[in-house]
Amino acid sequence: MLTSDDRVVLDEIINEIVDGYEKYDVQHRKEGGVSTYMLIIRRLVMDDGGTYTCQINIKSAPDKPYFDAILVVLS
């Protein structure tokens, strides 16, 4: 997934179409000076479980801050 300013781009190779919608989507909310991004996973299945990484690419910064989260899918 890549973002540019307020634009989010998901790689088509991993983002399949399910029931006419993309499997993964990202919603962006901005309140005041705070931006929040939320990952949406449609038609969640057991194989969707695993580690997801959110990474911020800042043009002028050498480091790319990131956060890993583990998603556990229960049946």
C-alpha positions in Angstrom: 0.0 0.0 0.0 1.4 3.4 -0.9 0.1 6.9 0.1 0.7 10.3 -1.4 -0.6 13.2 0.6 -4.2 12.2 1.2 -4.2 9.5 -1.5 -3.9 5.8 -0.6 -2.8 3.3 -3.3 -3.2 -0.5 -2.7 -1.2 -3.0 -4.8 -3.7 -4.7 -7.3 -1.7 -7.9 -7.0 -2.8 -8.4 -3.3 -6.1 -6.5 -3.5 -8.5 -8.9 -5.2 -12.1 -8.1 -6.1 -14.7 -9.7 -3.8 -18.4 -9.4 -4.5 -17.7 -6.4 -6.7 -15.5 -4.6 -4.1 -11.8 -4.5 -3.4 -10.8 -6.9 -0.6 -8.8 -4.2 1.2 -9.7 -0.6 1.6 -8.3 2.3 3.7 -10.5 5.0 5.1 -9.0 8.4 6.0 -10.4 10.7 8.6 -9.1 14.1 9.5 -10.2 15.9 12.7 -8.4 19.1 13.4 -4.7 18.5 12.8 -5.0 14.7 13.4 -5.2 12.2 10.6 -6.4 8.6 11.2 -6.2 5.8 8.7 -8.3 2.6 9.1 -7.8 -0.7 7.2 -11.0 -2.3 6.0 -10.9 -6.1 5.2 -14.0 -7.4 3.4 -15.1 -11.0 3.7 -12.7 -11.8 6.4 -11.4 -15.4 6.4 -9.0 -17.3 8.5 -6.1 -16.8 6.0 -6.4 -13.0 6.5 -4.9 -13.4 10.0 -1.3 -12.4 10.4 1.0 -9.4 10.7 -0.1 -6.2 9.1 2.4 -3.2 8.8 1.5 0.4 8.6 4.4 2.5 7.2 4.6 6.2 6.6 6.8 7.4 3.8 8.0 11.0 4.3 9.9 12.4 1.4 12.5 14.4 3.3 13.0 11.9 6.1 15.5 9.0 5.9 13.6 6.9 8.4 10.2 5.4 7.6 8.2 5.1 10.8 6.1 2.0 10.9 3.9 0.0 13.3 3.2 -3.8 13.1 -0.1 -5.2 14.3 -1.2 -8.9 14.6 -4.7 -9.7 13.4 -6.1 -12.9 14.9 -9.2 -14.3 13.1 -11.4 -16.4 15.3 -13.9 -18.9 13.9 
